[in-house]
Every structure is written in C-alpha cells, then in structure tokens.
C-alpha cells in the first residue's frame, strides 16, 4: 500500500471518516501532521494496520 488520505483509509479499513477522527481524538491513533504547502494529511501504512487491529479488537 501507499500512503493514503483519510477517505481512502476509511474505505480500506471499512469504517467511516468520522470513526477515524474519533480514534484520533481518543489518542488511539496519531493524527498525521498537516503539510506545510497545504493539501491533505497523509496516513501511513502503520496507521492503516493499527486501524485494522482496532476494528478487529
């Protein structure tokens, strides 16, 4: 996999975007930094794996 935006991560993991934001607020996953030049936050493969784990738990 490559790095993905929140919408693509939500599709791959099978949860909604708001669920990912909820996990960020609860500190279950780390929110990626905002790019300096603007654009979308990019989620790493490690975050996708962690979201899969959380969903299965």
PDBQT receptor file of N, H, CA, C and O in Angstrom, charges set to zero:
ATOM      1  N   UNK A   1       0.839  -1.195   0.000  1.00  0.00    +0.000 N 
ATOM      2  CA  UNK A   1       0.000   0.000   0.000  1.00  0.00    +0.000 C 
ATOM      3  C   UNK A   1       0.873   1.244   0.000  1.00  0.00    +0.000 C 
ATOM      4  O   UNK A   1       2.038   1.218   0.397  1.00  0.00    +0.000 OA
ATOM      5  N   UNK A   2       0.285   2.306  -0.448  1.00  0.00    +0.000 N 
ATOM      6  H   UNK A   2      -0.661   2.327  -0.771  1.00  0.00    +0.000 HD
ATOM      7  CA  UNK A   2       0.986   3.588  -0.391  1.00  0.00    +0.000 C 
ATOM      8  C   UNK A   2       0.307   4.444   0.656  1.00  0.00    +0.000 C 
ATOM      9  O   UNK A   2      -0.744   4.077   1.182  1.00  0.00    +0.000 OA
ATOM     10  N   UNK A   3       0.900   5.578   0.956  1.00  0.00    +0.000 N 
ATOM     11  H   UNK A   3       1.754   5.876   0.529  1.00  0.00    +0.000 HD
ATOM     12  CA  UNK A   3       0.284   6.490   1.914  1.00  0.00    +0.000 C 
ATOM     13  C   UNK A   3      -1.042   6.992   1.352  1.00  0.00    +0.000 C 
ATOM     14  O   UNK A   3      -1.164   7.222   0.149  1.00  0.00    +0.000 OA
ATOM     15  N   UNK A   4      -2.039   7.162   2.229  1.00  0.00    +0.000 N 
ATOM     16  H   UNK A   4      -1.940   6.975   3.206  1.00  0.00    +0.000 HD
ATOM     17  CA  UNK A   4      -3.394   7.464   1.777  1.00  0.00    +0.000 C 
ATOM     18  C   UNK A   4      -4.018   8.611   2.561  1.00  0.00    +0.000 C 
ATOM     19  O   UNK A   4      -3.596   8.936   3.671  1.00  0.00    +0.000 OA
ATOM     20  N   UNK A   5      -5.032   9.213   1.954  1.00  0.00    +0.000 N 
ATOM     21  H   UNK A   5      -5.375   8.950   1.052  1.00  0.00    +0.000 HD
ATOM     22  CA  UNK A   5      -5.822  10.239   2.632  1.00  0.00    +0.000 C 
ATOM     23  C   UNK A   5      -6.842   9.553   3.539  1.00  0.00    +0.000 C 
ATOM     24  O   UNK A   5      -7.017   8.336   3.477  1.00  0.00    +0.000 OA
ATOM     25  N   UNK A   6      -7.504  10.330   4.369  1.00  0.00    +0.000 N 
ATOM     26  H   UNK A   6      -7.362  11.319   4.419  1.00  0.00    +0.000 HD
ATOM     27  CA  UNK A   6      -8.434   9.770   5.345  1.00  0.00    +0.000 C 
ATOM     28  C   UNK A   6      -9.594   9.025   4.679  1.00  0.00    +0.000 C 
ATOM     29  O   UNK A   6     -10.049   8.007   5.200  1.00  0.00    +0.000 OA
ATOM     30  N   UNK A   7     -10.067   9.507   3.556  1.00  0.00    +0.000 N 
ATOM     31  H   UNK A   7      -9.697  10.334   3.132  1.00  0.00    +0.000 HD
ATOM     32  CA  UNK A   7     -11.164   8.840   2.863  1.00  0.00    +0.000 C 
ATOM     33  C   UNK A   7     -10.767   7.472   2.332  1.00  0.00    +0.000 C 
ATOM     34  O   UNK A   7     -11.533   6.515   2.437  1.00  0.00    +0.000 OA
ATOM     35  N   UNK A   8      -9.582   7.380   1.768  1.00  0.00    +0.000 N 
ATOM     36  H   UNK A   8      -8.960   8.158   1.682  1.00  0.00    +0.000 HD
ATOM     37  CA  UNK A   8      -9.097   6.093   1.255  1.00  0.00    +0.000 C 
ATOM     38  C   UNK A   8      -8.841   5.119   2.401  1.00  0.00    +0.000 C 
ATOM     39  O   UNK A   8      -9.140   3.930   2.290  1.00  0.00    +0.000 OA
ATOM     40  N   UNK A   9      -8.287   5.627   3.503  1.00  0.00    +0.000 N 
ATOM     41  H   UNK A   9      -8.044   6.593   3.594  1.00  0.00    +0.000 HD
ATOM     42  CA  UNK A   9      -8.055   4.775   4.672  1.00  0.00    +0.000 C 
ATOM     43  C   UNK A   9      -9.385   4.228   5.185  1.00  0.00    +0.000 C 
ATOM     44  O   UNK A   9      -9.495   3.042   5.493  1.00  0.00    +0.000 OA
ATOM     45  N   UNK A  10     -10.388   5.089   5.275  1.00  0.00    +0.000 N 
ATOM     46  H   UNK A  10     -10.298   6.054   5.025  1.00  0.00    +0.000 HD
ATOM     47  CA  UNK A  10     -11.698   4.661   5.752  1.00  0.00    +0.000 C 
ATOM     48  C   UNK A  10     -12.273   3.557   4.872  1.00  0.00    +0.000 C 
ATOM     49  O   UNK A  10     -12.845   2.593   5.382  1.00  0.00    +0.000 OA
ATOM     50  N   UNK A  11     -12.126   3.688   3.559  1.00  0.00    +0.000 N 
ATOM     51  H   UNK A  11     -11.662   4.470   3.144  1.00  0.00    +0.000 HD
ATOM     52  CA  UNK A  11     -12.621   2.661   2.634  1.00  0.00    +0.000 C 
ATOM     53  C   UNK A  11     -11.876   1.339   2.814  1.00  0.00    +0.000 C 
ATOM     54  O   UNK A  11     -12.495   0.275   2.847  1.00  0.00    +0.000 OA
ATOM     55  N   UNK A  12     -10.566   1.405   2.931  1.00  0.00    +0.000 N 
ATOM     56  H   UNK A  12     -10.063   2.269   2.904  1.00  0.00    +0.000 HD
ATOM     57  CA  UNK A  12      -9.757   0.195   3.056  1.00  0.00    +0.000 C 
ATOM     58  C   UNK A  12     -10.063  -0.535   4.366  1.00  0.00    +0.000 C 
ATOM     59  O   UNK A  12     -10.178  -1.761   4.385  1.00  0.00    +0.000 OA
ATOM     60  N   UNK A  13     -10.192   0.210   5.443  1.00  0.00    +0.000 N 
ATOM     61  H   UNK A  13     -10.098   1.205   5.427  1.00  0.00    +0.000 HD
ATOM     62  CA  UNK A  13     -10.403  -0.397   6.753  1.00  0.00    +0.000 C 
ATOM     63  C   UNK A  13     -11.865  -0.806   6.949  1.00  0.00    +0.000 C 
ATOM     64  O   UNK A  13     -12.151  -1.748   7.689  1.00  0.00    +0.000 OA
ATOM     65  N   UNK A  14     -12.779  -0.111   6.298  1.00  0.00    +0.000 N 
ATOM     66  H   UNK A  14     -12.547   0.654   5.697  1.00  0.00    +0.000 HD
ATOM     67  CA  UNK A  14     -14.196  -0.437   6.437  1.00  0.00    +0.000 C 
ATOM     68  C   UNK A  14     -14.880   0.323   7.550  1.00  0.00    +0.000 C 
ATOM     69  O   UNK A  14     -15.831  -0.171   8.155  1.00  0.00    +0.000 OA
ATOM     70  N   UNK A  15     -14.399   1.523   7.822  1.00  0.00    +0.000 N 
ATOM     71  H   UNK A  15     -13.626   1.924   7.331  1.00  0.00    +0.000 HD
ATOM     72  CA  UNK A  15     -15.022   2.397   8.816  1.00  0.00    +0.000 C 
ATOM     73  C   UNK A  15     -15.287   3.748   8.162  1.00  0.00    +0.000 C 
ATOM     74  O   UNK A  15     -14.850   4.000   7.039  1.00  0.00    +0.000 OA
ATOM     75  N   UNK A  16     -16.003   4.610   8.868  1.00  0.00    +0.000 N 
ATOM     76  H   UNK A  16     -16.358   4.405   9.780  1.00  0.00    +0.000 HD
ATOM     77  CA  UNK A  16     -16.267   5.939   8.354  1.00  0.00    +0.000 C 
ATOM     78  C   UNK A  16     -15.157   6.915   8.705  1.00  0.00    +0.000 C 
ATOM     79  O   UNK A  16     -14.339   6.665   9.590  1.00  0.00    +0.000 OA
ATOM     80  N   UNK A  17     -15.148   8.011   8.002  1.00  0.00    +0.000 N 
ATOM     81  H   UNK A  17     -15.812   8.214   7.283  1.00  0.00    +0.000 HD
ATOM     82  CA  UNK A  17     -14.155   9.065   8.259  1.00  0.00    +0.000 C 
ATOM     83  C   UNK A  17     -14.307   9.582   9.689  1.00  0.00    +0.000 C 
ATOM     84  O   UNK A  17     -13.312   9.829  10.371  1.00  0.00    +0.000 OA
ATOM     85  N   UNK A  18     -15.541   9.745  10.138  1.00  0.00    +0.000 N 
ATOM     86  H   UNK A  18     -16.349   9.545   9.583  1.00  0.00    +0.000 HD
ATOM     87  CA  UNK A  18     -15.768  10.238  11.498  1.00  0.00    +0.000 C 
ATOM     88  C   UNK A  18     -15.254   9.254  12.548  1.00  0.00    +0.000 C 
ATOM     89  O   UNK A  18     -14.842   9.667  13.632  1.00  0.00    +0.000 OA
ATOM     90  N   UNK A  19     -15.274   7.979  12.243  1.00  0.00    +0.000 N 
ATOM     91  H   UNK A  19     -15.608   7.644  11.362  1.00  0.00    +0.000 HD
ATOM     92  CA  UNK A  19     -14.728   6.979  13.165  1.00  0.00    +0.000 C 
ATOM     93  C   UNK A  19     -13.226   7.173  13.313  1.00  0.00    +0.000 C 
ATOM     94  O   UNK A  19     -12.690   7.083  14.418  1.00  0.00    +0.000 OA
ATOM     95  N   UNK A  20     -12.554   7.435  12.216  1.00  0.00    +0.000 N 
ATOM     96  H   UNK A  20     -12.989   7.508  11.319  1.00  0.00    +0.000 HD
ATOM     97  CA  UNK A  20     -11.106   7.685  12.272  1.00  0.00    +0.000 C 
ATOM     98  C   UNK A  20     -10.828   8.949  13.076  1.00  0.00    +0.000 C 
ATOM     99  O   UNK A  20      -9.904   8.977  13.889  1.00  0.00    +0.000 OA
ATOM    100  N   UNK A  21     -11.608   9.974  12.859  1.00  0.00    +0.000 N 
ATOM    101  H   UNK A  21     -12.359   9.951  12.199  1.00  0.00    +0.000 HD
ATOM    102  CA  UNK A  21     -11.424  11.213  13.635  1.00  0.00    +0.000 C 
ATOM    103  C   UNK A  21     -11.679  10.976  15.117  1.00  0.00    +0.000 C 
ATOM    104  O   UNK A  21     -10.989  11.540  15.967  1.00  0.00    +0.000 OA
ATOM    105  N   UNK A  22     -12.679  10.132  15.434  1.00  0.00    +0.000 N 
ATOM    106  H   UNK A  22     -13.239   9.674  14.744  1.00  0.00    +0.000 HD
ATOM    107  CA  UNK A  22     -12.954   9.772  16.826  1.00  0.00    +0.000 C 
ATOM    108  C   UNK A  22     -11.742   9.091  17.448  1.00  0.00    +0.000 C 
ATOM    109  O   UNK A  22     -11.349   9.424  18.567  1.00  0.00    +0.000 OA
ATOM    110  N   UNK A  23     -11.148   8.141  16.732  1.00  0.00    +0.000 N 
ATOM    111  H   UNK A  23     -11.467   7.871  15.824  1.00  0.00    +0.000 HD
ATOM    112  CA  UNK A  23      -9.962   7.449  17.229  1.00  0.00    +0.000 C 
ATOM    113  C   UNK A  23      -8.809   8.422  17.454  1.00  0.00    +0.000 C 
ATOM    114  O   UNK A  23      -8.034   8.265  18.398  1.00  0.00    +0.000 OA
ATOM    115  N   UNK A  24      -8.696   9.422  16.589  1.00  0.00    +0.000 N 
ATOM    116  H   UNK A  24      -9.324   9.550  15.822  1.00  0.00    +0.000 HD
ATOM    117  CA  UNK A  24      -7.653  10.443  16.771  1.00  0.00    +0.000 C 
ATOM    118  C   UNK A  24      -7.908  11.252  18.039  1.00  0.00    +0.000 C 
ATOM    119  O   UNK A  24      -6.980  11.517  18.803  1.00  0.00    +0.000 OA
ATOM    120  N   UNK A  25      -9.148  11.641  18.264  1.00  0.00    +0.000 N 
ATOM    121  H   UNK A  25      -9.902  11.425  17.643  1.00  0.00    +0.000 HD
ATOM    122  CA  UNK A  25      -9.471  12.417  19.466  1.00  0.00    +0.000 C 
ATOM    123  C   UNK A  25      -9.222  11.619  20.736  1.00  0.00    +0.000 C 
ATOM    124  O   UNK A  25      -8.825  12.184  21.755  1.00  0.00    +0.000 OA
ATOM    125  N   UNK A  26      -9.451  10.312  20.685  1.00  0.00    +0.000 N 
ATOM    126  H   UNK A  26      -9.774   9.854  19.857  1.00  0.00    +0.000 HD
ATOM    127  CA  UNK A  26      -9.244   9.429  21.835  1.00  0.00    +0.000 C 
ATOM    128  C   UNK A  26      -7.797   8.962  21.957  1.00  0.00    +0.000 C 
ATOM    129  O   UNK A  26      -7.464   8.178  22.846  1.00  0.00    +0.000 OA
ATOM    130  N   UNK A  27      -6.939   9.448  21.061  1.00  0.00    +0.000 N 
ATOM    131  H   UNK A  27      -7.209  10.084  20.339  1.00  0.00    +0.000 HD
ATOM    132  CA  UNK A  27      -5.497   9.139  21.062  1.00  0.00    +0.000 C 
ATOM    133  C   UNK A  27      -5.212   7.659  20.806  1.00  0.00    +0.000 C 
ATOM    134  O   UNK A  27      -4.178   7.148  21.236  1.00  0.00    +0.000 OA
ATOM    135  N   UNK A  28      -6.116   6.967  20.110  1.00  0.00    +0.000 N 
ATOM    136  H   UNK A  28      -6.956   7.382  19.761  1.00  0.00    +0.000 HD
ATOM    137  CA  UNK A  28      -5.861   5.581  19.732  1.00  0.00    +0.000 C 
ATOM    138  C   UNK A  28      -4.938   5.508  18.521  1.00  0.00    +0.000 C 
ATOM    139  O   UNK A  28      -4.166   4.561  18.370  1.00  0.00    +0.000 OA
ATOM    140  N   UNK A  29      -5.028   6.519  17.663  1.00  0.00    +0.000 N 
ATOM    141  H   UNK A  29      -5.655   7.288  17.786  1.00  0.00    +0.000 HD
ATOM    142  CA  UNK A  29      -4.097   6.651  16.550  1.00  0.00    +0.000 C 
ATOM    143  C   UNK A  29      -3.602   8.090  16.538  1.00  0.00    +0.000 C 
ATOM    144  O   UNK A  29      -4.247   8.995  17.068  1.00  0.00    +0.000 OA
ATOM    145  N   UNK A  30      -2.453   8.275  15.928  1.00  0.00    +0.000 N 
ATOM    146  H   UNK A  30      -1.928   7.541  15.498  1.00  0.00    +0.000 HD
ATOM    147  CA  UNK A  30      -1.861   9.607  15.855  1.00  0.00    +0.000 C 
ATOM    148  C   UNK A  30      -2.355  10.330  14.610  1.00  0.00    +0.000 C 
ATOM    149  O   UNK A  30      -2.409   9.753  13.524  1.00  0.00    +0.000 OA
ATOM    150  N   UNK A  31      -2.714  11.598  14.779  1.00  0.00    +0.000 N 
ATOM    151  H   UNK A  31      -2.670  12.067  15.661  1.00  0.00    +0.000 HD
ATOM    152  CA  UNK A  31      -3.142  12.394  13.630  1.00  0.00    +0.000 C 
ATOM    153  C   UNK A  31      -1.897  12.820  12.855  1.00  0.00    +0.000 C 
ATOM    154  O   UNK A  31      -0.956  13.359  13.438  1.00  0.00    +0.000 OA
ATOM    155  N   UNK A  32      -1.889  12.579  11.543  1.00  0.00    +0.000 N 
ATOM    156  H   UNK A  32      -2.653  12.141  11.069  1.00  0.00    +0.000 HD
ATOM    157  CA  UNK A  32      -0.710  12.971  10.765  1.00  0.00    +0.000 C 
ATOM    158  C   UNK A  32      -0.555  14.490  10.737  1.00  0.00    +0.000 C 
ATOM    159  O   UNK A  32      -1.541  15.220  10.841  1.00  0.00    +0.000 OA
ATOM    160  N   UNK A  33       0.667  14.957  10.599  1.00  0.00    +0.000 N 
ATOM    161  H   UNK A  33       1.467  14.364  10.514  1.00  0.00    +0.000 HD
ATOM    162  CA  UNK A  33       0.879  16.407  10.542  1.00  0.00    +0.000 C 
ATOM    163  C   UNK A  33       0.288  17.011   9.268  1.00  0.00    +0.000 C 
ATOM    164  O   UNK A  33       0.198  16.357   8.230  1.00  0.00    +0.000 OA
ATOM    165  N   UNK A  34      -0.105  18.257   9.379  1.00  0.00    +0.000 N 
ATOM    166  H   UNK A  34      -0.032  18.788  10.223  1.00  0.00    +0.000 HD
ATOM    167  CA  UNK A  34      -0.633  18.983   8.224  1.00  0.00    +0.000 C 
ATOM    168  C   UNK A  34       0.538  19.403   7.335  1.00  0.00    +0.000 C 
ATOM    169  O   UNK A  34       1.522  19.946   7.838  1.00  0.00    +0.000 OA
ATOM    170  N   UNK A  35       0.454  19.163   6.035  1.00  0.00    +0.000 N 
ATOM    171  H   UNK A  35      -0.345  18.721   5.627  1.00  0.00    +0.000 HD
ATOM    172  CA  UNK A  35       1.553  19.555   5.133  1.00  0.00    +0.000 C 
ATOM    173  C   UNK A  35       1.750  21.072   5.122  1.00  0.00    +0.000 C 
ATOM    174  O   UNK A  35       0.780  21.828   5.171  1.00  0.00    +0.000 OA
ATOM    175  N   UNK A  36       2.989  21.506   5.058  1.00  0.00    +0.000 N 
ATOM    176  H   UNK A  36       3.777  20.892   5.018  1.00  0.00    +0.000 HD
ATOM    177  CA  UNK A  36       3.291  22.944   5.045  1.00  0.00    +0.000 C 
ATOM    178  C   UNK A  36       2.717  23.645   3.830  1.00  0.00    +0.000 C 
ATOM    179  O   UNK A  36       2.204  24.760   3.935  1.00  0.00    +0.000 OA
ATOM    180  N   UNK A  37       2.800  22.998   2.678  1.00  0.00    +0.000 N 
ATOM    181  H   UNK A  37       3.217  22.093   2.593  1.00  0.00    +0.000 HD
ATOM    182  CA  UNK A  37       2.357  23.633   1.437  1.00  0.00    +0.000 C 
ATOM    183  C   UNK A  37       0.860  23.466   1.214  1.00  0.00    +0.000 C 
ATOM    184  O   UNK A  37       0.357  23.811   0.144  1.00  0.00    +0.000 OA
ATOM    185  N   UNK A  38       0.144  22.947   2.194  1.00  0.00    +0.000 N 
ATOM    186  H   UNK A  38       0.553  22.666   3.063  1.00  0.00    +0.000 HD
ATOM    187  CA  UNK A  38      -1.289  22.716   2.039  1.00  0.00    +0.000 C 
ATOM    188  C   UNK A  38      -1.546  21.329   1.498  1.00  0.00    +0.000 C 
ATOM    189  O   UNK A  38      -0.611  20.570   1.241  1.00  0.00    +0.000 OA
ATOM    190  N   UNK A  39      -2.772  21.009   1.330  1.00  0.00    +0.000 N 
ATOM    191  H   UNK A  39      -3.531  21.625   1.538  1.00  0.00    +0.000 HD
ATOM    192  CA  UNK A  39      -3.113  19.685   0.831  1.00  0.00    +0.000 C 
ATOM    193  C   UNK A  39      -3.707  18.822   1.918  1.00  0.00    +0.000 C 
ATOM    194  O   UNK A  39      -4.143  19.315   2.958  1.00  0.00    +0.000 OA
ATOM    195  N   UNK A  40      -3.717  17.537   1.668  1.00  0.00    +0.000 N 
ATOM    196  H   UNK A  40      -3.363  17.137   0.823  1.00  0.00    +0.000 HD
ATOM    197  CA  UNK A  40      -4.353  16.587   2.567  1.00  0.00    +0.000 C 
ATOM    198  C   UNK A  40      -3.338  15.947   3.500  1.00  0.00    +0.000 C 
ATOM    199  O   UNK A  40      -2.168  15.779   3.158  1.00  0.00    +0.000 OA
ATOM    200  N   UNK A  41      -3.816  15.596   4.683  1.00  0.00    +0.000 N 
ATOM    201  H   UNK A  41      -4.766  15.733   4.961  1.00  0.00    +0.000 HD
ATOM    202  CA  UNK A  41      -2.985  14.821   5.596  1.00  0.00    +0.000 C 
ATOM    203  C   UNK A  41      -2.862  13.411   5.023  1.00  0.00    +0.000 C 
ATOM    204  O   UNK A  41      -3.824  12.864   4.483  1.00  0.00    +0.000 OA
ATOM    205  N   UNK A  42      -1.691  12.841   5.146  1.00  0.00    +0.000 N 
ATOM    206  H   UNK A  42      -0.911  13.285   5.585  1.00  0.00    +0.000 HD
ATOM    207  CA  UNK A  42      -1.416  11.524   4.587  1.00  0.00    +0.000 C 
ATOM    208  C   UNK A  42      -1.208  10.532   5.733  1.00  0.00    +0.000 C 
ATOM    209  O   UNK A  42      -0.386  10.755   6.621  1.00  0.00    +0.000 OA
ATOM    210  N   UNK A  43      -1.965   9.439   5.697  1.00  0.00    +0.000 N 
ATOM    211  H   UNK A  43      -2.634   9.258   4.975  1.00  0.00    +0.000 HD
ATOM    212  CA  UNK A  43      -1.882   8.397   6.715  1.00  0.00    +0.000 C 
ATOM    213  C   UNK A  43      -0.914   7.314   6.254  1.00  0.00    +0.000 C 
ATOM    214  O   UNK A  43      -0.907   6.930   5.084  1.00  0.00    +0.000 OA
ATOM    215  N   UNK A  44      -0.110   6.834   7.170  1.00  0.00    +0.000 N 
ATOM    216  H   UNK A  44      -0.116   7.146   8.121  1.00  0.00    +0.000 HD
ATOM    217  CA  UNK A  44       0.912   5.839   6.837  1.00  0.00    +0.000 C 
ATOM    218  C   UNK A  44       0.330   4.428   6.842  1.00  0.00    +0.000 C 
ATOM    219  O   UNK A  44      -0.780   4.198   7.323  1.00  0.00    +0.000 OA
ATOM    220  N   UNK A  45       1.091   3.505   6.305  1.00  0.00    +0.000 N 
ATOM    221  H   UNK A  45       1.992   3.692   5.914  1.00  0.00    +0.000 HD
ATOM    222  CA  UNK A  45       0.702   2.094   6.325  1.00  0.00    +0.000 C 
ATOM    223  C   UNK A  45       0.573   1.587   7.761  1.00  0.00    +0.000 C 
ATOM    224  O   UNK A  45      -0.296   0.767   8.058  1.00  0.00    +0.000 OA
ATOM    225  N   UNK A  46       1.433   2.074   8.643  1.00  0.00    +0.000 N 
ATOM    226  H   UNK A  46       2.138   2.741   8.402  1.00  0.00    +0.000 HD
ATOM    227  CA  UNK A  46       1.373   1.653  10.046  1.00  0.00    +0.000 C 
ATOM    228  C   UNK A  46       0.040   2.051  10.677  1.00  0.00    +0.000 C 
ATOM    229  O   UNK A  46      -0.525   1.291  11.462  1.00  0.00    +0.000 OA
ATOM    230  N   UNK A  47      -0.462   3.230  10.340  1.00  0.00    +0.000 N 
ATOM    231  H   UNK A  47      -0.003   3.848   9.701  1.00  0.00    +0.000 HD
ATOM    232  CA  UNK A  47      -1.749   3.667  10.870  1.00  0.00    +0.000 C 
ATOM    233  C   UNK A  47      -2.878   2.793  10.332  1.00  0.00    +0.000 C 
ATOM    234  O   UNK A  47      -3.814   2.468  11.062  1.00  0.00    +0.000 OA
ATOM    235  N   UNK A  48      -2.794   2.415   9.071  1.00  0.00    +0.000 N 
ATOM    236  H   UNK A  48      -2.034   2.679   8.477  1.00  0.00    +0.000 HD
ATOM    237  CA  UNK A  48      -3.810   1.532   8.481  1.00  0.00    +0.000 C 
ATOM    238  C   UNK A  48      -3.796   0.184   9.198  1.00  0.00    +0.000 C 
ATOM    239  O   UNK A  48      -4.855  -0.360   9.511  1.00  0.00    +0.000 OA
ATOM    240  N   UNK A  49      -2.615  -0.355   9.458  1.00  0.00    +0.000 N 
ATOM    241  H   UNK A  49      -1.755   0.086   9.203  1.00  0.00    +0.000 HD
ATOM    242  CA  UNK A  49      -2.524  -1.632  10.183  1.00  0.00    +0.000 C 
ATOM    243  C   UNK A  49      -3.105  -1.496  11.584  1.00  0.00    +0.000 C 
ATOM    244  O   UNK A  49      -3.801  -2.393  12.059  1.00  0.00    +0.000 OA
ATOM    245  N   UNK A  50      -2.824  -0.381  12.245  1.00  0.00    +0.000 N 
ATOM    246  H   UNK A  50      -2.259   0.349  11.860  1.00  0.00    +0.000 HD
ATOM    247  CA  UNK A  50      -3.358  -0.160  13.600  1.00  0.00    +0.000 C 
ATOM    248  C   UNK A  50      -4.885  -0.056  13.572  1.00  0.00    +0.000 C 
ATOM    249  O   UNK A  50      -5.558  -0.578  14.461  1.00  0.00    +0.000 OA
ATOM    250  N   UNK A  51      -5.424   0.607  12.567  1.00  0.00    +0.000 N 
ATOM    251  H   UNK A  51      -4.877   1.031  11.845  1.00  0.00    +0.000 HD
ATOM    252  CA  UNK A  51      -6.881   0.719  12.450  1.00  0.00    +0.000 C 
ATOM    253  C   UNK A  51      -7.516  -0.651  12.206  1.00  0.00    +0.000 C 
ATOM    254  O   UNK A  51      -8.582  -0.942  12.749  1.00  0.00    +0.000 OA
ATOM    255  N   UNK A  52      -6.878  -1.484  11.404  1.00  0.00    +0.000 N 
ATOM    256  H   UNK A  52      -6.012  -1.248  10.963  1.00  0.00    +0.000 HD
ATOM    257  CA  UNK A  52      -7.365  -2.855  11.213  1.00  0.00    +0.000 C 
ATOM    258  C   UNK A  52      -7.389  -3.593  12.551  1.00  0.00    +0.000 C 
ATOM    259  O   UNK A  52      -8.353  -4.293  12.863  1.00  0.00    +0.000 OA
ATOM    260  N   UNK A  53      -6.332  -3.434  13.334  1.00  0.00    +0.000 N 
ATOM    261  H   UNK A  53      -5.549  -2.866  13.080  1.00  0.00    +0.000 HD
ATOM    262  CA  UNK A  53      -6.250  -4.076  14.635  1.00  0.00    +0.000 C 
ATOM    263  C   UNK A  53      -7.366  -3.580  15.562  1.00  0.00    +0.000 C 
ATOM    264  O   UNK A  53      -8.041  -4.382  16.207  1.00  0.00    +0.000 OA
ATOM    265  N   UNK A  54      -7.556  -2.269  15.625  1.00  0.00    +0.000 N 
ATOM    266  H   UNK A  54      -7.007  -1.618  15.100  1.00  0.00    +0.000 HD
ATOM    267  CA  UNK A  54      -8.593  -1.688  16.485  1.00  0.00    +0.000 C 
ATOM    268  C   UNK A  54      -9.962  -2.190  16.076  1.00  0.00    +0.000 C 
ATOM    269  O   UNK A  54     -10.788  -2.504  16.933  1.00  0.00    +0.000 OA
ATOM    270  N   UNK A  55     -10.212  -2.269  14.799  1.00  0.00    +0.000 N 
ATOM    271  H   UNK A  55      -9.541  -2.013  14.103  1.00  0.00    +0.000 HD
ATOM    272  CA  UNK A  55     -11.522  -2.711  14.321  1.00  0.00    +0.000 C 
ATOM    273  C   UNK A  55     -11.781  -4.175  14.694  1.00  0.00    +0.000 C 
ATOM    274  O   UNK A  55     -12.907  -4.546  15.025  1.00  0.00    +0.000 OA
ATOM    275  N   UNK A  56     -10.748  -4.990  14.638  1.00  0.00    +0.000 N 
ATOM    276  H   UNK A  56      -9.833  -4.689  14.369  1.00  0.00    +0.000 HD
ATOM    277  CA  UNK A  56     -10.913  -6.402  14.993  1.00  0.00    +0.000 C 
ATOM    278  C   UNK A  56     -11.019  -6.632  16.489  1.00  0.00    +0.000 C 
ATOM    279  O   UNK A  56     -11.577  -7.639  16.926  1.00  0.00    +0.000 OA
ATOM    280  N   UNK A  57     -10.491  -5.710  17.274  1.00  0.00    +0.000 N 
ATOM    281  H   UNK A  57     -10.038  -4.892  16.919  1.00  0.00    +0.000 HD
ATOM    282  CA  UNK A  57     -10.448  -5.894  18.738  1.00  0.00    +0.000 C 
ATOM    283  C   UNK A  57     -11.830  -5.841  19.364  1.00  0.00    +0.000 C 
ATOM    284  O   UNK A  57     -11.963  -5.978  20.580  1.00  0.00    +0.000 OA
TER     285      UNK A  57
